[in-house]
Amino acid sequence: MCGITGFVNNSKSAVDRAVLERMNQAILHRGPDEDGFYVRENVGLAMRRLSIIDLASGQQPIHNADKTKWIVFNGEIYNYQDLRKDLEERGHKLYTKSDTEVVLRLYDEYGEGCLQHLRGMFAFAIWDETEKTLFLARDRVGKKPLLYSHQTSGDLIFGSEFQAVLQHPSVSREVDMNAIDSYMTYLCVPAPQTAFKQIRKLEPGHWLRWKNGEIETRRYWLPDFSKR
């Protein structure tokens, strides 16, 4: 188990490193082995790592070949070795042996289409320095959690757990009464609702893209019940 968190300031104001560190410290229990940070102008990414794959060189955040894209990743890609082999045969020179770098190189080639190639459980965030976009994605059935708060200012804050997101001073703890109603009715809080008015769940099988203060979410997978 690992954990990811971070935020992007739409105002272009510099990231407060202390806030990012508090957010990351709040999910220490998800990854006691090490932490990692990417801080550049108005963007901050962080992660806590439980080292399983590529203990020696799999430290995150991980970058692509020209260091224009950076990823923080939580999960495991079961078919990453086959995907890695295919990437190498097509000229990619990977600098780690991790499944995380494979995800990023696939995103380099296919954009959001990379999700169609992945078999596993995952939640990840990719910052594209060239396009100035933040891309979030969650696995098909929601094995790995991913929460976000899109502020009226256009800022986007995300994390693996409520504890991380709530460390950001812009995120209110106001209760969503509609979520309470859902819980009393269904004995659960269906996504994208959460108990907090300003925090949403990224739904299973969905991705989210932030750019210029606006967000777009889209479903990339549905279960197929046509075959028995």
MIMAR-262474 format. One record per atom (N, C-alpha, C): residue number from 1; residue in three letters; atom name; x negated, y, z negated. Coordinates in steps of 0.02 Angstrom, whole numbers. Each point is the difference from the previous one (the first is absolute). Example, Ala and Ser with C-alpha at 12.3 -4.5 7.8 and 13.67 -1.06 7.14 Angstrom:
<pts>
PT seq type atom      X      Y      Z
PT   1  ALA    N   -660   -284   -390
PT   1  ALA   CA     45     59      0
PT   1  ALA    C    -45     60      0
PT   2  SER    N     18     53     36
PT   2  SER   CA    -42     59     -3
PT   2  SER    C     39     55    -37
</pts>
This chain:
<pts>
PT seq type atom      X      Y      Z
PT   1  MET    N    -42    -60      0
PT   1  MET   CA     42     60      0
PT   1  MET    C    -44     62      0
PT   2  CYS    N     14     47     44
PT   2  CYS   CA    -32     65      3
PT   2  CYS    C     53     54     -5
PT   3  GLY    N    -21     62      0
PT   3  GLY   CA     47     55     -2
PT   3  GLY    C    -26     58     41
PT   4  ILE    N     46     37     32
PT   4  ILE   CA    -20     58     40
PT   4  ILE    C     41     60    -21
PT   5  THR    N    -27     60     12
PT   5  THR   CA     35     61    -15
PT   5  THR    C    -32     57     38
PT   6  GLY    N     34     58      1
PT   6  GLY   CA    -29     58     34
PT   6  GLY    C     53     51     16
PT   7  PHE    N    -22     54     33
PT   7  PHE   CA     47     52     21
PT   7  PHE    C    -32     45     53
PT   8  VAL    N     44     35     36
PT   8  VAL   CA    -23     49     49
PT   8  VAL    C     38     64    -13
PT   9  ASN    N    -36     56     -2
PT   9  ASN   CA     29     66    -12
PT   9  ASN    C     17     33     66
PT  10  ASN    N     63     14     11
PT  10  ASN   CA     21     32     62
PT  10  ASN    C    -26     71      6
PT  11  SER    N    -12     32    -57
PT  11  SER   CA    -23     69      0
PT  11  SER    C    -73      7     20
PT  12  LYS    N    -34    -57     10
PT  12  LYS   CA    -71     -3     17
PT  12  LYS    C    -45     19    -60
PT  13  SER    N     31      7    -60
PT  13  SER   CA    -40     14    -59
PT  13  SER    C    -42    -61    -18
PT  14  ALA    N    -57     13    -30
PT  14  ALA   CA    -47    -54    -15
PT  14  ALA    C     29    -48    -52
PT  15  VAL    N    -18    -63      7
PT  15  VAL   CA     22    -52    -46
PT  15  VAL    C    -31     11    -69
PT  16  ASP    N     41     -6    -51
PT  16  ASP   CA    -25      2    -69
PT  16  ASP    C    -24    -70    -17
PT  17  ARG    N    -65     -9     -2
PT  17  ARG   CA    -30    -66    -12
PT  17  ARG    C     22    -29    -67
PT  18  ALA    N      8     43    -50
PT  18  ALA   CA     19    -23    -67
PT  18  ALA    C     70    -32      2
PT  19  VAL    N     46     28     39
PT  19  VAL   CA     67    -28      6
PT  19  VAL    C     -4    -69     33
PT  20  LEU    N    -39     -4     54
PT  20  LEU   CA     -8    -64     35
PT  20  LEU    C    -30    -53    -46
PT  21  GLU    N    -48     18    -41
PT  21  GLU   CA    -31    -47    -46
PT  21  GLU    C     50    -24    -53
PT  22  ARG    N     43     45    -24
PT  22  ARG   CA     51    -20    -48
PT  22  ARG    C     49    -49     31
PT  23  MET    N     20     14     61
PT  23  MET   CA     45    -45     35
PT  23  MET    C    -30    -70      8
PT  24  ASN    N    -64     -1     17
PT  24  ASN   CA    -33    -64     10
PT  24  ASN    C    -12    -37    -66
PT  25  GLN    N    -15     38    -52
PT  25  GLN   CA    -10    -31    -66
PT  25  GLN    C     63    -32    -26
PT  26  ALA    N     58     27     21
PT  26  ALA   CA     65    -27    -24
PT  26  ALA    C     13    -70     26
PT  27  ILE    N    -36    -22     52
PT  27  ILE   CA      9    -67     27
PT  27  ILE    C    -64    -42     -7
PT  28  LEU    N    -38     17    -52
PT  28  LEU   CA    -61    -37    -15
PT  28  LEU    C     13    -75     -6
PT  29  HIS    N     57    -18    -30
PT  29  HIS   CA     15    -71    -12
PT  29  HIS    C      9    -39     65
PT  30  ARG    N     13     35     56
PT  30  ARG   CA      8    -35     64
PT  30  ARG    C    -67    -19     32
PT  31  GLY    N    -53     34    -20
PT  31  GLY   CA    -65    -14     30
PT  31  GLY    C    -56     19    -46
PT  32  PRO    N    -19    -44    -45
PT  32  PRO   CA    -51     17    -50
PT  32  PRO    C    -72     -2     25
PT  33  ASP    N    -11    -24     61
PT  33  ASP   CA    -69    -11     23
PT  33  ASP    C    -35     64     22
PT  34  GLU    N     35     44     35
PT  34  GLU   CA    -32     62     23
PT  34  GLU    C     53     48     26
PT  35  ASP    N    -20     62     10
PT  35  ASP   CA     44     50     30
PT  35  ASP    C    -34     31     60
PT  36  GLY    N     39     38     39
PT  36  GLY   CA    -28     34     58
PT  36  GLY    C     42     61     16
PT  37  PHE    N    -33     52     28
PT  37  PHE   CA     34     63     14
PT  37  PHE    C    -20     27     68
PT  38  TYR    N     49     31     33
PT  38  TYR   CA    -12     41     59
PT  38  TYR    C     31     67    -13
PT  39  VAL    N    -40     53     -1
PT  39  VAL   CA     26     67    -12
PT  39  VAL    C    -29     45     55
PT  40  ARG    N     44     28     39
PT  40  ARG   CA    -21     44     55
PT  40  ARG    C     52     55      8
PT  41  GLU    N    -19     60    -18
PT  41  GLU   CA     45     58      7
PT  41  GLU    C     66    -12    -36
PT  42  ASN    N     56     -8     38
PT  42  ASN   CA     66     -5    -31
PT  42  ASN    C     24    -71     -8
PT  43  VAL    N    -44    -49      8
PT  43  VAL   CA     20    -71     -3
PT  43  VAL    C    -42    -37    -52
PT  44  GLY    N     34    -41    -40
PT  44  GLY   CA    -35    -43    -48
PT  44  GLY    C     29    -70      1
PT  45  LEU    N    -43    -50      8
PT  45  LEU   CA     20    -70     -3
PT  45  LEU    C    -41    -33    -56
PT  46  ALA    N     31    -48    -34
PT  46  ALA   CA    -36    -35    -54
PT  46  ALA    C     27    -71     -5
PT  47  MET    N    -41    -43    -29
PT  47  MET   CA     23    -69    -10
PT  47  MET    C    -37    -33    -58
PT  48  ARG    N     34    -49    -30
PT  48  ARG   CA    -30    -44    -50
PT  48  ARG    C     -4    -69     32
PT  49  ARG    N    -57    -33     -7
PT  49  ARG   CA    -11    -62     36
PT  49  ARG    C     -9    -60    -47
PT  50  LEU    N     35    -53     17
PT  50  LEU   CA    -13    -66    -27
PT  50  LEU    C    -36    -38     55
PT  51  SER    N    -65    -11     -8
PT  51  SER   CA    -41    -26     54
PT  51  SER    C     14    -74     13
PT  52  ILE    N     23    -16     61
PT  52  ILE   CA     14    -69     19
PT  52  ILE    C    -36    -16     65
PT  53  ILE    N     12     41     52
PT  53  ILE   CA    -32    -10     65
PT  53  ILE    C    -57     50      8
PT  54  ASP    N    -58    -23     24
PT  54  ASP   CA    -59     42     12
PT  54  ASP    C    -20     39    -62
PT  55  LEU    N    -21    -36    -51
PT  55  LEU   CA    -20     32    -62
PT  55  LEU    C    -58     48      9
PT  56  ALA    N    -46    -15     46
PT  56  ALA   CA    -61     38      7
PT  56  ALA    C     10     67     36
PT  57  SER    N     40      1     54
PT  57  SER   CA      3     61     41
PT  57  SER    C     71     24     14
PT  58  GLY    N     49    -25    -38
PT  58  GLY   CA     69     18     14
PT  58  GLY    C     26     60    -39
PT  59  GLN    N    -46     43    -25
PT  59  GLN   CA     22     57    -40
PT  59  GLN    C     43     48     42
PT  60  GLN    N     53     24    -30
PT  60  GLN   CA     44     47     34
PT  60  GLN    C     -7     70    -31
PT  61  PRO    N     22     52     37
PT  61  PRO   CA     30      0     67
PT  61  PRO    C    -50    -23     53
PT  62  ILE    N     28    -28     53
PT  62  ILE   CA    -38    -25     57
PT  62  ILE    C     14     44     60
PT  63  HIS    N    -51     13     41
PT  63  HIS   CA      7     44     58
PT  63  HIS    C     -7    -39     65
PT  64  ASN    N     21     31     54
PT  64  ASN   CA     -9    -30     66
PT  64  ASN    C    -69     17     28
PT  65  ALA    N    -12    -16     63
PT  65  ALA   CA    -68      7     28
PT  65  ALA    C    -26     71     -1
PT  66  ASP    N     43     49     17
PT  66  ASP   CA    -23     69      2
PT  66  ASP    C     21     40    -62
PT  67  LYS    N     24    -34    -50
PT  67  LYS   CA     18     30    -64
PT  67  LYS    C     53     54      6
PT  68  THR    N     47    -11     47
PT  68  THR   CA     56     47      8
PT  68  THR    C     64    -27    -32
PT  69  LYS    N     -1    -63    -20
PT  69  LYS   CA     58    -30    -34
PT  69  LYS    C    -25    -35    -63
PT  70  TRP    N     41      5    -53
PT  70  TRP   CA    -18    -30    -65
PT  70  TRP    C     60    -36    -28
PT  71  ILE    N    -12    -58    -31
PT  71  ILE   CA     55    -41    -25
PT  71  ILE    C    -10    -20    -72
PT  72  VAL    N     55     -1    -38
PT  72  VAL   CA      2    -34    -65
PT  72  VAL    C     54    -54      7
PT  73  PHE    N    -15    -59    -26
PT  73  PHE   CA     40    -60     16
PT  73  PHE    C     11    -42    -62
PT  74  ASN    N     60    -25     -7
PT  74  ASN   CA     18    -46    -54
PT  74  ASN    C     32    -61     32
PT  75  GLY    N    -29    -59    -11
PT  75  GLY   CA     30    -61     26
PT  75  GLY    C    -50    -48     29
PT  76  GLU    N     25    -43     44
PT  76  GLU   CA    -43    -51     32
PT  76  GLU    C     29    -16     68
PT  77  ILE    N    -43      0     51
PT  77  ILE   CA     20    -17     68
PT  77  ILE    C    -23    -71     13
PT  78  TYR    N     47    -46      8
PT  78  TYR   CA    -17    -71      4
PT  78  TYR    C    -34    -18     66
PT  79  ASN    N     15     36     54
PT  79  ASN   CA    -29    -17     65
PT  79  ASN    C    -56     48     19
PT  80  TYR    N    -32     31    -49
PT  80  TYR   CA    -49     52     16
PT  80  TYR    C    -62    -27     36
PT  81  GLN    N    -18    -63    -14
PT  81  GLN   CA    -60    -27     32
PT  81  GLN    C     11     -9     75
PT  82  ASP    N     60    -22     20
PT  82  ASP   CA     15     -5     71
PT  82  ASP    C      3     69     32
PT  83  LEU    N     30     47    -35
PT  83  LEU   CA      4     69     25
PT  83  LEU    C    -70     30      7
PT  84  ARG    N    -43    -13    -49
PT  84  ARG   CA    -68     26      2
PT  84  ARG    C    -38    -28     60
PT  85  LYS    N      7    -65     11
PT  85  LYS   CA    -35    -31     56
PT  85  LYS    C     22     32     66
PT  86  ASP    N     64     12      7
PT  86  ASP   CA     26     31     61
PT  86  ASP    C    -27     71      8
PT  87  LEU    N     -3     38    -55
PT  87  LEU   CA    -27     68      3
PT  87  LEU    C    -74     -1     21
PT  88  GLU    N    -38    -45    -29
PT  88  GLU   CA    -72     -4     17
PT  88  GLU    C    -11    -20     72
PT  89  GLU    N     42    -45     25
PT  89  GLU   CA     -6    -20     70
PT  89  GLU    C     15     57     48
PT  90  ARG    N     37     50    -25
PT  90  ARG   CA     17     58     41
PT  90  ARG    C    -45     60    -15
PT  91  GLY    N    -56    -13    -35
PT  91  GLY   CA    -51     51     -7
PT  91  GLY    C     -2     38    -66
PT  92  HIS    N     45    -15    -45
PT  92  HIS   CA     -2     34    -65
PT  92  HIS    C    -57    -27    -42
PT  93  LYS    N    -35     46    -34
PT  93  LYS   CA    -54    -18    -46
PT  93  LYS    C     22     20    -70
PT  94  LEU    N     23    -49    -38
PT  94  LEU   CA     25     13    -67
PT  94  LEU    C    -57      1    -50
PT  95  TYR    N      3     44    -48
PT  95  TYR   CA    -55      7    -49
PT  95  TYR    C     15    -35    -66
PT  96  THR    N     60    -29     -8
PT  96  THR   CA     15    -40    -59
PT  96  THR    C     27    -67     23
PT  97  LYS    N     12    -44    -48
PT  97  LYS   CA     32    -64     14
PT  97  LYS    C     71     -2    -28
PT  98  SER    N     28     58    -14
PT  98  SER   CA     64      4    -34
PT  98  SER    C     59      0     48
PT  99  ASP    N     57    -21    -25
PT  99  ASP   CA     62      4     40
PT  99  ASP    C     23     73      7
PT 100  THR    N    -21     43    -47
PT 100  THR   CA     20     70      3
PT 100  THR    C    -27     35     62
PT 101  GLU    N    -63    -12     17
PT 101  GLU   CA    -28     31     60
PT 101  GLU    C     35    -25     63
PT 102  VAL    N     19    -64     -1
PT 102  VAL   CA     36    -28     58
PT 102  VAL    C     65     39     12
PT 103  VAL    N     36     15    -54
PT 103  VAL   CA     63     38      6
PT 103  VAL    C    -14     68     32
PT 104  LEU    N    -52     34    -23
PT 104  LEU   CA    -16     66     25
PT 104  LEU    C    -20     -2     74
PT 105  ARG    N    -40    -49     20
PT 105  ARG   CA    -20     -5     70
PT 105  ARG    C     60    -16     45
PT 106  LEU    N     47    -40    -25
PT 106  LEU   CA     61    -13     38
PT 106  LEU    C     41     64      7
PT 107  TYR    N      2     40    -52
PT 107  TYR   CA     35     64      4
PT 107  TYR    C    -33     47     50
PT 108  ASP    N    -67     -3      4
PT 108  ASP   CA    -37     38     50
PT 108  ASP    C     25    -15     70
PT 109  GLU    N     14    -63     13
PT 109  GLU   CA     20    -22     67
PT 109  GLU    C     75      7     13
PT 110  TYR    N     41    -18    -49
PT 110  TYR   CA     71     -7     13
PT 110  TYR    C     44     50    -38
PT 111  GLY    N    -28     41    -42
PT 111  GLY   CA     42     44    -40
PT 111  GLY    C     46    -41    -44
PT 112  GLU    N     63     23     -7
PT 112  GLU   CA     47    -38    -42
PT 112  GLU    C     12    -71     27
PT 113  GLY    N    -16    -12     63
PT 113  GLY   CA      7    -67     29
PT 113  GLY    C    -45    -51    -32
PT 114  CYS    N    -49     22    -39
PT 114  CYS   CA    -45    -46    -34
PT 114  CYS    C     38    -46    -48
PT 115  LEU    N     57     24    -24
PT 115  LEU   CA     39    -39    -49
PT 115  LEU    C     26    -64     29
PT 116  GLN    N     11     -2     65
PT 116  GLN   CA     25    -61     33
PT 116  GLN    C    -52    -56     -1
PT 117  HIS    N    -63     17    -11
PT 117  HIS   CA    -54    -49      1
PT 117  HIS    C    -15    -29    -70
PT 118  LEU    N     25     33    -51
PT 118  LEU   CA    -20    -19    -69
PT 118  LEU    C     46    -53    -29
PT 119  ARG    N    -30    -49    -31
PT 119  ARG   CA     36    -52    -37
PT 119  ARG    C    -26      1    -71
PT 120  GLY    N     41     23    -45
PT 120  GLY   CA    -24      4    -69
PT 120  GLY    C     44     44    -43
PT 121  MET    N    -26     19    -57
PT 121  MET   CA     34     45    -46
PT 121  MET    C    -43     62     -6
PT 122  PHE    N     31     58      6
PT 122  PHE   CA    -42     60      2
PT 122  PHE    C     40     64    -12
PT 123  ALA    N    -35     50    -25
PT 123  ALA   CA     21     69      0
PT 123  ALA    C    -63     40     11
PT 124  PHE    N      2     47     48
PT 124  PHE   CA    -62     37     13
PT 124  PHE    C     16     71     23
PT 125  ALA    N    -52     42     -3
PT 125  ALA   CA      5     70     23
PT 125  ALA    C    -61     14     43
PT 126  ILE    N     11     32     57
PT 126  ILE   CA    -54     19     45
PT 126  ILE    C      4     75     14
PT 127  TRP    N    -55     35    -12
PT 127  TRP   CA     -5     71     17
PT 127  TRP    C    -39      6     65
PT 128  ASP    N     30     34     49
PT 128  ASP   CA    -32     13     65
PT 128  ASP    C    -23     73      0
PT 129  GLU    N    -66     10     -3
PT 129  GLU   CA    -27     68     -3
PT 129  GLU    C     12     39     64
PT 130  THR    N      2    -35     56
PT 130  THR   CA      9     34     65
PT 130  THR    C     72     23      9
PT 131  GLU    N     47    -45    -12
PT 131  GLU   CA     71     16     10
PT 131  GLU    C     31     34    -61
PT 132  LYS    N    -36      0    -57
PT 132  LYS   CA     26     27    -62
PT 132  LYS    C     66    -33    -20
PT 133  THR    N     -1    -66      1
PT 133  THR   CA     59    -39    -18
PT 133  THR    C    -18    -49    -56
PT 134  LEU    N     50    -13    -43
PT 134  LEU   CA     -7    -51    -51
PT 134  LEU    C     52    -54     17
PT 135  PHE    N    -24    -62      6
PT 135  PHE   CA     43    -56     21
PT 135  PHE    C      3    -49    -58
PT 136  LEU    N     61    -16    -23
PT 136  LEU   CA     11    -49    -52
PT 136  LEU    C     39    -59     29
PT 137  ALA    N    -15    -60    -24
PT 137  ALA   CA     37    -59     24
PT 137  ALA    C      6    -51    -56
PT 138  ARG    N     54    -40      4
PT 138  ARG   CA     14    -52    -50
PT 138  ARG    C     17    -65     36
PT 139  ASP    N    -20    -56    -29
PT 139  ASP   CA     10    -65     33
PT 139  ASP    C     74    -16     11
PT 140  ARG    N     12    -52     38
PT 140  ARG   CA     66    -15     26
PT 140  ARG    C     53    -11    -53
PT 141  VAL    N    -18    -34    -54
PT 141  VAL   CA     50    -16    -52
PT 141  VAL    C    -11     39    -65
PT 142  GLY    N    -48     46      1
PT 142  GLY   CA    -10     43    -59
PT 142  GLY    C    -35    -34    -57
PT 143  LYS    N    -45    -45     15
PT 143  LYS   CA    -39    -33    -53
PT 143  LYS    C    -42     51    -39
PT 144  LYS    N    -28     48     35
PT 144  LYS   CA    -40     52    -32
PT 144  LYS    C     39     65     -4
PT 145  PRO    N      0     33    -58
PT 145  PRO   CA     40     60    -10
PT 145  PRO    C    -33     62     30
PT 146  LEU    N     41     49     19
PT 146  LEU   CA    -25     64     24
PT 146  LEU    C     54     53    -11
PT 147  LEU    N    -16     49    -41
PT 147  LEU   CA     45     54    -18
PT 147  LEU    C    -26     66     28
PT 148  TYR    N     46     47     13
PT 148  TYR   CA    -23     65     24
PT 148  TYR    C     48     55    -23
PT 149  SER    N    -26     61      0
PT 149  SER   CA     40     59    -16
PT 149  SER    C    -15     53     51
PT 150  HIS    N     50     18     39
PT 150  HIS   CA     -7     53     51
PT 150  HIS    C     28     64    -30
PT 151  GLN    N    -44     47    -14
PT 151  GLN   CA     19     61    -34
PT 151  GLN    C     31     51     48
PT 152  THR    N     39     47    -27
PT 152  THR   CA     29     53     41
PT 152  THR    C    -54     43     33
PT 153  SER    N    -59      1    -30
PT 153  SER   CA    -57     37     29
PT 153  SER    C    -28    -34     61
PT 154  GLY    N     19    -64     10
PT 154  GLY   CA    -28    -39     55
PT 154  GLY    C    -55    -47    -24
PT 155  ASP    N    -23      7    -62
PT 155  ASP   CA    -51    -44    -27
PT 155  ASP    C     27    -72     -3
PT 156  LEU    N    -45    -48      8
PT 156  LEU   CA     19    -70     -8
PT 156  LEU    C    -45    -33    -51
PT 157  ILE    N     30    -33    -49
PT 157  ILE   CA    -36    -34    -54
PT 157  ILE    C     21    -73      1
PT 158  PHE    N    -48    -46     -7
PT 158  PHE   CA     18    -71      3
PT 158  PHE    C    -40    -40    -51
PT 159  GLY    N     24    -60    -13
PT 159  GLY   CA    -36    -43    -46
PT 159  GLY    C     33    -69     -5
PT 160  SER    N    -38    -47    -27
PT 160  SER   CA     26    -68     -8
PT 160  SER    C     49     -6    -57
PT 161  GLU    N     -3     46    -48
PT 161  GLU   CA     44     -4    -58
PT 161  GLU    C     23     70    -20
PT 162  PHE    N     56      2    -38
PT 162  PHE   CA     26     63    -24
PT 162  PHE    C    -52     38    -41
PT 163  GLN    N    -39    -38    -41
PT 163  GLN   CA    -48     33    -44
PT 163  GLN    C    -48     44     38
PT 164  ALA    N    -20    -22     60
PT 164  ALA   CA    -46     40     41
PT 164  ALA    C     33     62     28
PT 165  VAL    N     58     -9     30
PT 165  VAL   CA     35     56     32
PT 165  VAL    C     19     54    -51
PT 166  LEU    N     21    -22    -59
PT 166  LEU   CA     22     47    -51
PT 166  LEU    C    -56     40    -32
PT 167  GLN    N    -63    -20     12
PT 167  GLN   CA    -56     39    -24
PT 167  GLN    C     -9     64     38
PT 168  HIS    N     29      4     60
PT 168  HIS   CA     -6     61     40
PT 168  HIS    C     47     53    -29
PT 169  PRO    N    -25     61    -12
PT 169  PRO   CA     41     51    -34
PT 169  PRO    C     61     23     40
PT 170  SER    N      1    -13     65
PT 170  SER   CA     57     22     41
PT 170  SER    C     60    -47     -4
PT 171  VAL    N    -11    -60    -26
PT 171  VAL   CA     53    -51      1
PT 171  VAL    C     41      4    -64
PT 172  SER    N     64     13      8
PT 172  SER   CA     46      6    -57
PT 172  SER    C     19    -70    -26
PT 173  ARG    N     15     -3    -65
PT 173  ARG   CA     24    -61    -31
PT 173  ARG    C     76     -2     -4
PT 174  GLU    N     33     45     36
PT 174  GLU   CA     73      2     -2
PT 174  GLU    C     30    -66     24
PT 175  VAL    N     48    -25    -38
PT 175  VAL   CA     32    -64     15
PT 175  VAL    C     48      7     58
PT 176  ASP    N      2    -49     44
PT 176  ASP   CA     48     -2     55
PT 176  ASP    C     62    -37    -24
PT 177  MET    N     54     36    -11
PT 177  MET   CA     60    -31    -27
PT 177  MET    C     32    -49     50
PT 178  ASN    N    -11     11     64
PT 178  ASN   CA     25    -48     50
PT 178  ASN    C    -35    -67     -7
PT 179  ALA    N    -63      2    -19
PT 179  ALA   CA    -36    -62    -11
PT 179  ALA    C     27    -37    -62
PT 180  ILE    N     18     37    -51
PT 180  ILE   CA     30    -31    -59
PT 180  ILE    C     66    -33     19
PT 181  ASP    N     39     34     41
PT 181  ASP   CA     63    -28     24
PT 181  ASP    C    -13    -65     39
PT 182  SER    N    -51      2     43
PT 182  SER   CA    -17    -61     38
PT 182  SER    C    -19    -57    -46
PT 183  TYR    N    -39     16    -51
PT 183  TYR   CA    -22    -52    -46
PT 183  TYR    C     60    -31    -38
PT 184  MET    N     45     42    -22
PT 184  MET   CA     59    -25    -37
PT 184  MET    C     46    -41     46
PT 185  THR    N     -3     15     65
PT 185  THR   CA     43    -35     48
PT 185  THR    C    -31    -64     24
PT 186  TYR    N    -65      3     19
PT 186  TYR   CA    -33    -56     33
PT 186  TYR    C    -52    -36    -43
PT 187  LEU    N    -13     27    -61
PT 187  LEU   CA    -53    -26    -44
PT 187  LEU    C    -69      6     31
PT 188  CYS    N     -8     47     46
PT 188  CYS   CA    -65     17     29
PT 188  CYS    C      6     70     29
PT 189  VAL    N    -56     29     19
PT 189  VAL   CA     -1     65     33
PT 189  VAL    C    -24    -11     71
PT 190  PRO    N     45     -2     49
PT 190  PRO   CA    -19    -17     69
PT 190  PRO    C    -46     54     30
PT 191  ALA    N    -52    -22     37
PT 191  ALA   CA    -43     47     36
PT 191  ALA    C     42     37     52
PT 192  PRO    N    -14     64     11
PT 192  PRO   CA    -59     37    -24
PT 192  PRO    C     10     36    -67
PT 193  GLN    N     56    -11    -33
PT 193  GLN   CA     12     33    -65
PT 193  GLN    C    -50    -24    -52
PT 194  THR    N    -13     45    -48
PT 194  THR   CA    -33    -19    -62
PT 194  THR    C     36     36    -57
PT 195  ALA    N    -21    -13    -60
PT 195  ALA   CA     31     33    -58
PT 195  ALA    C    -16     74     -3
PT 196  PHE    N    -51     21     38
PT 196  PHE   CA    -21     71     -1
PT 196  PHE    C     24     35     64
PT 197  LYS    N     27     59     -9
PT 197  LYS   CA     31     35     56
PT 197  LYS    C    -50     17     55
PT 198  GLN    N    -62     16    -20
PT 198  GLN   CA    -50     22     49
PT 198  GLN    C    -45    -56     26
PT 199  ILE    N     12    -62    -20
PT 199  ILE   CA    -43    -55     22
PT 199  ILE    C     42    -51     39
PT 200  ARG    N    -25    -19     58
PT 200  ARG   CA     34    -50     42
PT 200  ARG    C    -46    -61      8
PT 201  LYS    N     31    -57     13
PT 201  LYS   CA    -38    -59     20
PT 201  LYS    C     -5     -1     76
PT 202  LEU    N    -60    -14     26
PT 202  LEU   CA     -4    -16     70
PT 202  LEU    C     28    -71      7
PT 203  GLU    N     50     -7     43
PT 203  GLU   CA     36    -64      5
PT 203  GLU    C    -44    -53     32
PT 204  PRO    N     12    -64    -17
PT 204  PRO   CA    -36    -55     33
PT 204  PRO    C      9      4     76
PT 205  GLY    N    -54    -18     36
PT 205  GLY   CA      4      0     73
PT 205  GLY    C      6     70     30
PT 206  HIS    N    -24     50    -35
PT 206  HIS   CA      3     69     24
PT 206  HIS    C    -69     33     -2
PT 207  TRP    N     -7     51     42
PT 207  TRP   CA    -58     44     -5
PT 207  TRP    C     24     72     -6
PT 208  LEU    N    -46     43    -24
PT 208  LEU   CA     14     71     -9
PT 208  LEU    C    -59     39     28
PT 209  ARG    N     14     53     36
PT 209  ARG   CA    -53     44     25
PT 209  ARG    C     14     72    -23
PT 210  TRP    N    -52     31    -29
PT 210  TRP   CA      3     71    -20
PT 210  TRP    C    -41     41     48
PT 211  LYS    N     27     57     22
PT 211  LYS   CA    -38     48     40
PT 211  LYS    C     32     68     -7
PT 212  ASN    N    -42     50    -14
PT 212  ASN   CA     23     69     -6
PT 212  ASN    C     59      8    -48
PT 213  GLY    N     -1    -38    -54
PT 213  GLY   CA     51      7    -52
PT 213  GLY    C     63    -38     12
PT 214  GLU    N      6    -32     59
PT 214  GLU   CA     60    -39     16
PT 214  GLU    C    -16    -75     -3
PT 215  ILE    N     50    -40    -17
PT 215  ILE   CA    -11    -72     -1
PT 215  ILE    C     49    -35     48
PT 216  GLU    N    -23    -55     27
PT 216  GLU   CA     41    -44     42
PT 216  GLU    C     -7    -70    -28
PT 217  THR    N     55    -35     -9
PT 217  THR   CA     -3    -70    -21
PT 217  THR    C     35    -42     53
PT 218  ARG    N    -26    -61      8
PT 218  ARG   CA     28    -44     51
PT 218  ARG    C     -8    -73    -20
PT 219  ARG    N     51    -40     15
PT 219  ARG   CA     -4    -72    -11
PT 219  ARG    C    -38    -32     57
PT 220  TYR    N    -48    -44    -17
PT 220  TYR   CA    -38    -34     52
PT 220  TYR    C     14    -75      3
PT 221  TRP    N     42    -26    -47
PT 221  TRP   CA     13    -71      0
PT 221  TRP    C     68    -15    -32
PT 222  LEU    N     35    -48     29
PT 222  LEU   CA     62    -27    -27
PT 222  LEU    C     -4    -77      0
PT 223  PRO    N     27    -32    -50
PT 223  PRO   CA      0    -74      1
PT 223  PRO    C     44    -25     57
PT 224  ASP    N    -20    -55     31
PT 224  ASP   CA     37    -30     55
PT 224  ASP    C     36    -63    -26
PT 225  PHE    N     66      5     -5
PT 225  PHE   CA     40    -57    -25
PT 225  PHE    C     30    -40     58
PT 226  SER    N    -20     15     61
PT 226  SER   CA     31    -35     57
PT 226  SER    C    -26    -71      7
PT 227  LYS    N    -61    -14    -28
PT 227  LYS   CA    -29    -67      4
PT 227  LYS    C      7    -34    -68
PT 228  ARG    N     19    -64      2
PT 228  ARG   CA      7    -36    -64
PT 228  ARG    C    -66    -30    -20
</pts>
